[in-house]
Amino acid sequence: MKIFWLACYYGFAYHLPSTYSLGKIGLYSGRLRRFFFKHIAKKCGHHVNIERHAFFGKGLGIELGNYSDLGIDCHVPNDIKIGDYVMMGPKCFILPNDTHDISRLDIPMQQAGRMVKPGRTIIGSDVWIGRQVLFTGGKHIGDHCVIGAGSVVTKDVESYAVVGGNPIRVIRYRNK
């Protein structure tokens, strides 16, 4: 049955207009994407927003908390966990936990296969992710964080941190 819902999402709802465009048409587009997503994801909270062209692969292991969203043109891995009240800007890209095996020198990297790193990407609650943020796989983002637009997240982020840059660095803490 999941294959049916995936086909409906990627074949139809994926291409509908943004939730914030064209008045009621956009509103109904968002509701339809959310309807399909609820049948695909492991957990889908209340009042979530799945934006236009949000790509989540098969999506079977995704957990999305209440009042959170997947931004326009975002890519997230199958096994991500996103907390409550997470805002995601457009074109965010969260890499999965697998990578090319570069340990062997006797064959080309392209033929060495892939290796899976342990862990999964976890984004806490009350997090604001700016436009075009790139995450490497398996990162943990604490609660109440802000990640600046265009940042490259290569390490875990503590709760209440405001981070930005490539690679990210702490700019300040929201609670100090």
Phi, psi and omega in degrees: 000326179301325179298321177299312181294322176297317179297320178295317182294303185287333180278335186228294189296328179305326186266355182292161182296162178301151179301329186263016180240159172056032174060235184293332179298315178296319179299314179290329176298314179297319179296321180293317177298317179298319179302312180293319181299321179299330180275350182256313189288157175294318178216132176226114182288185179278146174057042176273160179232121176253113186276170180305135177062022173289124183247126181226027179058226177283336173068008188292333182256007183285136173240119181239120185284177181297141176059028179252166179218160169252121188289169178301133177060025180278158174232123177231151180284166182298333190247026183280149173239122181240128183286197181275151175056046177260125177257127180240122178289175180293152170061034173280146183226117179248114184287150175286176184274012177251155183209171177288141177280117182249013184283333182270135180254352184275348178225159177297147180305325182298331182263354184283347179090192183239156175230146181258127176277147179290157178094178178215161178285128179231125178247124182291193181267156178057055181241137176247118180251117183289180182295141172054045175273136178249126177251133166282160187293153172075023182271150177247122179250122182291178179286153172063033182263159171234129178243115186296153180302141177075009182284157174242112184270106182248000179212167179294154181239128179290156176302145177071004182280143169252117186236159177192166175104181179225104353287167185297151171219155180285128178269316177191179175245138182290337185260010181239000000 
